[in-house]
Amino acid sequence: MEKKLFVGNLPYSMTDEDLEHTFAEYGSVESAVVIRDRETGRSRGFGFVEMASSEEAEAAQKALDGSDVDGRPLRVNEAHPREARPRRDDRW
């Protein structure tokens, strides 16, 4: 069963491929995505990684949470479903 991880405090220079390579050491990576700003295309400093199994995800989380990547300590946690938010034009 796949498990999705939230990865925070990423270096702004990190690409999807860099993120995948970082996690591939701990198992099979199904997907790795660095979240980017819609307008500028610049990294927002976080991303998501889907691992092939819960065991691989737990191993990656234990090994990488707090580890230093380009001078920034990564934060790796289990990802939770996004909460529903009202659309921007619905708020006014």
Order of alpha helices (4+ residues) and beta strands (2+ residues): beta-alpha-beta-beta-alpha-beta-beta-beta
